[in-house]
Amino acid sequence: MLNRIITMAAVAAGGLLVAKQLKKNKAERGASTVRETITVNVPVRTAYDQWTQFEEFPTFMDSVHEVRQLDDKRLHWKADVLGKPVEWDAEITEQIPDQRIAWRSTSGRPNNGEVKFTPLSGNRCRITLAMTYQPEGALEAVGDAMGAVRLEASGNLKRFKEMMEQRGTETGAWRGTIHGQGPSPTTH
């Protein structure tokens, strides 16, 4: 009997926390932000170059099924959000080799963000992912309040780290730059 009362109290407390987070998110117009950082034991150039291989994202991003690069700036995504298939287009708004890649969605699910690459001593680097997105519907709002997107982002970065540290090298690279209006290829 005591276990049942404790369980019911825990469920009620969890429900209150979720309700509070949902209310907070609604007050912030429903937009949510995730920020995750990881240290990878490869040089910053290696990590950055691999990250520019967008079509390989499904190898370390669990819910991503396909990323098709349409040109230097535009990508088409296919993924699952809480088991539901979704598609959207995104454009790279800024890309600076070995430093930063920023994007925003142009169709489908509203989202934007950036990935920053910071060199560290000893051929290591720090990768920081920050993104803002719009949960759709009650189920996504609950998942968001429970930290599902943050957990997924963290897991994706961990899988990227494992892949890069095992492999030790990138599978390709795009060393061009993008500054708002369009790509401006450079060589390094």
C-alpha positions in Angstrom: 0.0 0.0 0.0 2.8 2.4 0.9 4.6 1.7 -2.4 1.4 2.5 -4.3 1.0 5.9 -2.5 4.7 6.7 -3.1 4.3 5.8 -6.8 1.2 7.9 -7.1 2.9 10.9 -5.4 5.9 10.5 -7.8 3.6 10.5 -10.9 1.7 13.5 -9.6 5.0 15.4 -8.9 6.2 14.5 -12.4 3.0 15.7 -13.9 3.3 19.0 -12.1 6.9 19.4 -13.4 5.8 18.7 -16.9 2.8 21.1 -16.6 5.1 23.8 -15.3 7.6 23.3 -18.2 4.8 23.3 -20.7 3.4 26.5 -19.3 6.9 28.0 -19.4 7.4 26.9 -23.0 4.0 28.3 -24.0 5.0 31.6 -22.4 8.1 31.6 -24.6 5.9 31.1 -27.7 6.6 27.4 -27.8 10.2 27.7 -29.0 12.8 25.5 -27.3 16.5 25.7 -27.2 19.1 22.9 -26.8 22.8 23.4 -26.2 25.2 20.5 -25.9 29.0 20.3 -25.9 31.5 17.5 -26.3 35.2 17.2 -26.5 36.5 15.0 -29.4 40.0 13.6 -29.5 40.7 14.6 -33.1 42.1 17.8 -34.6 39.5 20.5 -35.1 40.0 20.3 -38.9 39.2 16.6 -38.9 36.0 17.1 -36.9 34.9 20.1 -39.0 35.6 18.4 -42.3 33.6 15.3 -41.3 30.7 17.5 -40.1 30.5 19.0 -43.6 29.6 15.5 -44.9 25.9 16.2 -44.2 24.7 13.1 -46.2 26.5 10.9 -43.6 24.6 12.3 -40.6 22.3 9.2 -40.4 25.4 7.2 -39.4 25.5 8.9 -36.0 22.1 10.7 -35.7 19.6 8.2 -34.6 16.3 9.7 -35.8 17.7 11.0 -39.1 17.0 8.8 -42.1 18.4 10.9 -44.9 20.0 14.2 -45.5 20.3 15.1 -49.2 22.6 18.0 -50.1 20.9 20.0 -52.8 23.7 22.5 -53.3 26.4 24.2 -51.2 23.8 25.9 -49.1 20.6 23.8 -49.2 19.8 20.5 -47.5 16.7 18.3 -47.5 16.1 16.3 -44.3 14.0 13.1 -43.6 13.8 12.1 -39.9 11.4 10.8 -37.2 10.1 13.0 -34.4 8.6 10.8 -31.7 8.2 8.0 -34.3 6.4 10.3 -36.8 8.2 10.8 -40.2 8.9 14.4 -41.0 10.7 16.3 -43.8 12.0 19.8 -44.1 14.5 21.9 -46.0 17.2 24.0 -44.5 19.8 26.4 -45.7 23.2 27.1 -44.3 23.4 30.7 -43.4 27.0 30.8 -42.3 29.9 28.4 -42.7 33.5 29.3 -41.7 36.0 26.4 -42.0 37.1 25.0 -38.6 34.9 27.4 -36.7 31.2 27.4 -37.3 28.2 26.1 -39.4 24.9 27.8 -38.9 21.5 27.0 -40.5 17.8 27.7 -40.5 14.9 25.8 -41.9 13.2 27.1 -45.0 10.2 24.7 -45.0 8.6 22.2 -42.8 9.5 22.3 -39.1 10.8 25.6 -37.8 14.4 25.2 -36.5 17.7 27.0 -36.6 21.0 26.7 -34.9 24.8 26.4 -35.1 27.6 24.0 -34.5 30.9 25.6 -33.3 34.3 24.0 -33.4 37.0 25.1 -30.9 40.5 23.8 -31.1 42.0 22.5 -27.9 45.5 21.4 -27.0 46.8 17.9 -27.9 44.9 17.5 -31.2 41.5 17.7 -29.5 38.5 19.9 -30.2 35.3 21.0 -28.6 32.0 20.8 -30.5 29.1 22.9 -29.3 25.7 22.4 -30.8 23.0 25.0 -30.2 19.6 24.8 -31.8 16.1 26.3 -31.5 13.1 24.4 -32.6 9.3 24.5 -32.4 7.6 21.5 -30.9 4.3 20.6 -32.7 1.3 19.2 -30.7 0.9 18.1 -27.2 3.0 14.9 -27.5 6.0 16.8 -28.8 5.5 19.4 -26.1 5.6 16.8 -23.4 8.6 15.1 -25.0 10.3 18.5 -25.1 9.5 19.2 -21.5 11.0 15.9 -20.5 14.2 16.7 -22.3 13.9 14.3 -25.2 15.5 16.6 -27.8 18.4 17.4 -25.4 19.0 13.7 -24.8 18.9 13.0 -28.5 21.3 15.8 -29.3 23.7 14.6 -26.6 23.5 11.0 -27.9 24.2 12.2 -31.4 27.3 14.1 -30.3 28.5 11.1 -28.4 28.1 8.8 -31.4 29.9 11.4 -33.6 32.8 11.4 -31.0 33.0 7.6 -31.0 32.9 7.5 -34.8 35.6 10.1 -35.2 37.9 8.7 -32.5 37.6 5.2 -33.9 38.1 6.3 -37.5 40.7 9.1 -36.8 40.1 10.8 -40.1 37.3 12.4 -42.1 35.6 10.8 -45.1 35.6 14.1 -47.1 35.6 17.8 -46.7 34.1 21.0 -48.0 36.4 24.0 -47.1 34.2 26.7 -48.6 32.7 29.6 -46.7 29.2 31.0 -46.7 28.3 34.4 -45.4 24.6 35.1 -45.6 24.0 35.7 -49.3 25.8 32.7 -50.9 28.8 30.4 -50.9 32.2 31.7 -51.5 34.5 28.7 -52.0 38.0 29.0 -50.5 40.8 26.6 -50.3 42.9 25.8 -47.2 
